[in-house]
């Protein structure tokens, strides 16, 4: 696969043509197979994610003015998605009016990286300030300075989750790349890295999705769950941090996460990375546990390709090629472009939608951008600048 060609002639054009709201601003993500809009509510997650995607593509792959035009339309829409307290909504109307506001602060982390990358593309000082403001709000929620409603009643079940830590690590990495207050972001990245590796998530045979607040194993359906997509994503975030800070021990830990996750995630009978598994072999409570979703495949390809680049071990190249061939066969829509998002366990298409409030231009373009950079000069450094 020619990733740069596919990115610039298939993946990004699908979203440029069908999703940009030039009337109200922002981006629609509820698109059917052919790119028709089937719902006008807007995912605030994807305002920041799409801003990052188009800005990053402009900065690292192809300085196409269409990417910057789309990025500006989305960037200008962000204030409408932001409440008076600095928190962002979760979904909004097409005009930007609140539909739902949730305790999660991922909207703010994605807005931060979107504004950061847009600042790199344009040099607009307000974009830098916005990136810093959104990051500060997210970090205050992450550390508890801003109180949010807990997912579990801490009096009865006190758990902590992997996903906020890994996303904060990645967000801090992007903010550090701006060259402003770098030591602060490095410190936060170190804290997140330490939590992933030493906070109880990394066990003998898996990277767990949830552990007790003291890092101990929680023998419940929630505590036993492994999300292979998150584990693979965390693996390459960890390896990347090792590269950026010149720490071979950290790079080795990322490799370790891949080695523990691959046997748990890969469906040996039908192929593909499954959505969830129970580390003790008990029935997973998630009904979609054996489905194949688009983004875990992307994260596995990135993690294995990066591991091969860093360690030159053929097994990682085999993993990469195996998942790539699987995605080309089952996920890529050769008729209408982009990828399907959801497959049943046997790889039949569950739904033909190309986007919803959770799927849009992020994981797939990020995969294609990283692969484009690696195909060009076999180095990850260009991507991280």
C-alpha positions in Angstrom: 0.0 0.0 0.0 1.2 3.5 -0.9 0.2 5.2 2.4 0.9 8.8 1.3 -1.0 8.3 -2.0 -4.0 6.7 -0.2 -4.0 9.4 2.5 -3.9 12.3 0.0 -6.2 10.8 -2.7 -8.6 8.7 -0.6 -8.8 9.1 3.1 -8.5 12.9 3.6 -10.5 13.8 0.4 -13.4 11.6 1.7 -13.7 13.9 4.8 -12.9 17.1 2.9 -15.6 16.5 0.4 -18.3 15.3 2.8 -17.8 16.5 6.3 -16.7 20.2 6.5 -19.6 22.4 7.6 -18.8 25.7 5.7 -22.1 27.2 6.8 -21.9 26.8 10.6 -18.2 25.8 11.1 -16.7 22.6 12.4 -17.0 19.1 11.0 -19.8 16.5 10.7 -18.8 12.9 11.4 -22.1 11.0 11.1 -21.5 9.9 7.5 -22.9 6.8 5.7 -20.9 4.6 3.4 -21.0 7.0 0.5 -20.3 10.1 2.7 -23.9 11.3 3.0 -24.7 13.0 6.3 -27.2 11.0 8.3 -27.0 13.0 11.5 -26.1 16.7 12.2 -25.1 16.5 15.9 -21.4 17.2 16.1 -18.9 15.3 18.2 -16.7 17.7 20.1 -14.0 15.1 20.4 -13.8 15.2 16.7 -13.6 19.0 16.4 -10.2 18.8 18.1 -9.2 15.5 16.5 -10.0 16.7 13.0 -8.2 20.0 13.6 -5.1 18.0 14.6 -5.5 15.7 11.6 -5.7 18.3 8.9 -3.0 20.5 10.5 -0.7 17.5 11.0 -1.1 16.4 7.4 -0.3 19.9 6.3 2.8 20.0 8.5 4.2 16.6 7.9 2.9 15.0 4.7 1.6 17.5 2.2 1.3 21.4 2.6 -2.1 21.3 0.7 -3.9 24.6 1.3 -7.2 22.6 1.4 -6.0 21.0 4.7 -5.3 24.4 6.2 -8.6 25.8 5.0 -10.5 22.9 6.6 -8.4 23.3 9.8 -9.3 27.0 10.1 -13.1 26.2 9.7 -12.8 23.7 12.6 -10.5 25.9 14.7 -12.9 28.8 14.5 -15.8 26.5 15.7 -14.0 25.4 18.9 -15.2 28.4 21.0 -18.8 27.4 20.4 -18.0 24.0 21.8 -16.6 25.5 25.0 -18.7 26.3 28.1 -18.2 29.4 30.3 -16.2 27.4 32.8 -13.6 26.4 30.2 -14.9 22.8 30.0 -16.0 21.5 26.6 -19.2 19.9 25.6 -19.4 16.3 24.4 -21.9 16.8 21.6 -23.4 20.0 20.1 -25.9 20.9 17.4 -24.7 21.8 14.0 -24.7 25.4 15.1 -22.6 24.6 18.1 -25.3 24.6 20.9 -24.9 22.3 23.8 -26.5 18.8 23.5 -24.5 16.9 26.1 -21.7 17.6 28.6 -19.9 14.7 30.2 -17.4 14.2 33.0 -14.8 13.0 30.5 -12.1 15.6 29.5 -11.0 14.0 26.3 -12.6 16.8 24.3 -10.2 19.2 26.0 -7.1 17.0 25.3 -8.0 16.7 21.6 -8.7 20.4 21.4 -5.3 21.0 22.9 -3.4 18.9 20.4 -5.5 20.3 17.5 -4.7 23.9 18.5 -1.1 23.0 19.0 -0.7 21.6 15.5 -2.7 24.4 14.0 -0.2 26.8 15.7 2.7 25.0 14.1 1.0 25.4 10.7 0.0 29.0 11.0 2.1 30.7 13.8 -1.1 32.2 15.2 -0.4 33.1 18.8 -4.0 32.7 19.8 -3.9 29.1 18.7 -0.9 28.6 21.1 -2.8 30.2 23.9 -5.9 28.1 23.2 -3.8 24.9 23.2 -2.3 25.9 26.6 -5.7 26.8 28.0 -7.4 23.5 26.9 -4.4 21.5 28.2 -4.6 23.3 31.5 -8.3 22.5 31.9 -7.7 18.9 31.0 -4.8 18.5 33.4 -6.8 20.1 36.2 -9.5 17.5 35.6 -6.9 14.7 35.4 -5.2 15.7 38.7 -8.5 16.3 40.5 -8.0 20.1 40.9 -11.2 20.4 39.0 -13.7 18.0 40.4 -15.5 15.7 38.0 -18.1 13.0 38.7 -16.3 9.7 39.4 -17.1 6.8 37.1 -17.4 4.5 40.1 -18.6 5.2 43.6 -15.2 5.5 45.4 -16.7 4.3 48.7 -17.6 0.9 47.2 -15.2 0.4 44.3 -12.1 2.6 43.9 -10.6 2.1 40.5 -8.4 4.0 38.2 -8.3 3.7 34.4 -5.5 3.4 31.8 -7.1 5.5 29.1 -6.9 9.0 30.8 -3.2 8.4 31.6 -2.1 7.3 28.1 -4.1 10.1 26.5 -2.5 12.6 28.9 1.0 11.2 28.0 0.3 11.7 24.3 -1.1 15.2 24.8 1.9 16.2 26.9 4.2 14.9 24.1 2.4 17.1 21.6 2.5 20.2 23.8 6.2 19.7 24.5 6.9 19.7 20.8 5.9 23.3 20.7 9.1 24.3 22.5 7.2 26.4 25.1 7.2 25.4 28.7 8.9 22.2 27.6 10.1 21.2 31.1 6.6 21.3 32.4 5.2 19.0 29.7 8.2 16.7 30.1 7.5 16.4 33.8 3.8 15.5 33.1 4.9 13.0 30.5 7.3 11.4 33.0 4.5 11.2 35.6 2.1 9.5 33.1 4.8 7.2 31.8 5.6 6.1 35.4 1.9 5.5 36.1 1.5 3.3 33.0 4.6 1.2 33.8 4.5 1.2 37.6 1.0 2.1 38.6 -0.3 -1.5 38.5 -1.6 -1.6 35.0 1.4 -3.6 33.6 1.1 -7.1 34.9 2.9 -10.3 34.1 0.7 -11.2 31.2 -1.2 -8.0 30.1 -1.6 -4.3 30.3 -4.9 -4.0 32.2 -7.6 -1.4 31.5 -8.6 -0.8 35.1 -6.9 -1.5 38.5 -7.6 -0.6 42.1 -6.5 2.9 43.1 -3.5 1.5 44.9 -2.5 -0.4 41.8 -3.6 -3.8 43.0 -5.5 -6.3 40.8 -9.3 -6.1 41.1 -10.8 -9.6 40.4 -14.1 -8.3 38.9 -15.3 -8.1 35.3 -14.1 -4.5 35.2 -10.7 -5.3 36.7 -10.0 -8.3 34.5 -10.7 -6.5 31.2 -8.0 -5.9 28.6 -8.6 -3.6 25.7 -6.0 -4.7 23.2 -6.4 -1.5 21.1 -5.6 0.7 24.1 -2.7 -1.6 25.1 -1.1 -1.3 21.6 -1.7 2.4 21.5 -0.1 2.8 24.9 2.8 0.6 23.7 3.7 3.0 20.9 3.2 6.1 23.1 5.6 4.5 25.6 8.2 3.6 22.9 7.9 7.1 21.4 8.6 8.6 24.8 11.7 6.5 25.1 12.8 7.7 21.7 12.1 11.3 22.5 14.0 11.1 25.9 16.7 8.7 24.7 15.7 6.0 27.2 16.3 2.5 25.9 14.7 1.0 29.1 11.4 2.8 28.3 11.6 1.6 24.6 12.0 -2.0 25.9 8.9 -1.6 28.1 6.8 -0.6 25.1 8.0 -3.7 23.3 7.1 -5.7 26.4 3.5 -4.4 26.2 3.3 -5.5 22.5 4.5 -8.9 23.4 1.9 -9.4 26.1 -0.9 -7.9 24.1 -0.6 -9.6 20.7 -1.6 -13.1 21.9 -4.6 -11.7 23.8 -5.8 -9.5 21.0 -5.3 -11.4 17.7 -8.2 -13.6 16.6 -6.3 -16.8 15.5 -9.3 -18.2 13.7 -10.7 -15.2 11.8 -7.9 -12.6 12.1 -8.1 -9.1 13.4 -7.7 -7.5 16.8 -10.7 -8.0 19.0 -12.3 -5.3 21.1 -12.0 -6.8 24.6 -10.9 -9.9 26.5 -10.9 -11.1 30.1 -7.4 -11.8 31.4 -8.6 -14.8 33.4 -10.5 -16.3 30.5 -13.9 -15.6 32.0 -16.8 -14.2 29.9 -16.1 -10.5 29.0 -19.1 -8.4 29.9 -18.8 -6.2 26.8 -21.2 -7.6 24.2 -19.0 -6.3 21.4 -15.9 -8.1 22.9 -15.2 -10.2 19.8 -16.0 -7.5 17.2 -13.2 -6.0 15.1 -13.2 -2.2 15.3 -11.1 0.0 13.0 -8.9 1.7 15.5 -7.3 -1.2 17.4 -6.0 -2.4 14.0 -4.5 1.0 13.4 -2.8 1.1 16.7 -1.4 -2.4 16.3 0.1 -1.5 13.0 1.7 1.6 14.4 3.1 -0.2 17.4 4.5 -3.2 15.5 6.0 -1.0 12.7 7.7 1.2 15.3 8.9 -1.9 17.2 10.4 -3.3 14.0 12.1 0.1 13.3 13.6 0.2 16.8 14.5 -3.5 17.3 14.8 -5.0 13.8 13.1 -8.2 15.0 11.3 -9.9 12.1 8.3 -10.9 14.3 7.2 -7.3 14.5 7.3 -6.9 10.8 5.2 -10.1 10.5 2.7 -8.7 12.9 2.5 -5.4 10.9 2.1 -7.2 7.6 -0.5 -9.6 9.0 -2.7 -6.8 10.3 -2.1 -4.6 7.2 -3.2 -7.4 4.9 -6.2 -8.1 7.1 -7.3 -4.4 7.0 -6.8 -4.2 3.2 -9.1 -7.3 2.8 -11.9 -6.4 5.3 -11.8 -2.8 6.4 -10.8 -0.8 3.3 -13.8 0.2 1.2 -12.5 0.1 -2.4 -15.8 1.3 -3.8 -16.6 4.4 -1.8 -13.3 5.2 0.0 -12.2 5.3 3.6 -12.7 2.3 6.0 -15.6 0.5 7.5 -15.6 0.9 11.2 -17.2 -2.2 12.7 -16.9 -5.8 11.7 -18.5 -8.9 13.3 -16.3 -11.6 14.7 -16.3 -13.4 11.3 -15.3 -10.1 9.5 -18.6 -9.5 7.9 -19.6 -5.8 8.0 -21.7 -4.9 11.0 -22.6 -1.4 9.8 -21.6 0.4 6.6 -21.3 3.8 8.3 -18.0 5.6 7.8 -18.4 7.9 10.8 -20.3 8.6 14.0 -19.5 10.6 17.1 -16.6 8.2 17.9 -15.3 7.5 14.4 -14.0 10.2 12.2 -10.7 11.5 10.7 -8.2 10.6 13.4 -7.0 7.0 13.9 -6.9 6.1 10.2 -5.2 9.3 9.0 -2.8 9.1 11.9 -1.8 5.6 10.9 -1.4 6.7 7.3 0.7 9.8 8.2 3.0 7.8 10.4 3.4 5.1 7.8 4.0 7.8 5.1 6.8 9.3 7.2 8.4 5.9 7.9 8.1 4.9 4.3 9.9 8.1 3.2 13.0 8.0 5.5 12.5 5.1 8.0 12.6 7.6 10.9 10.0 8.7 13.3 11.6 12.0 14.1 9.9 14.0 11.3 6.5 12.9 12.6 7.2 14.2 16.1 8.4 17.7 15.2 
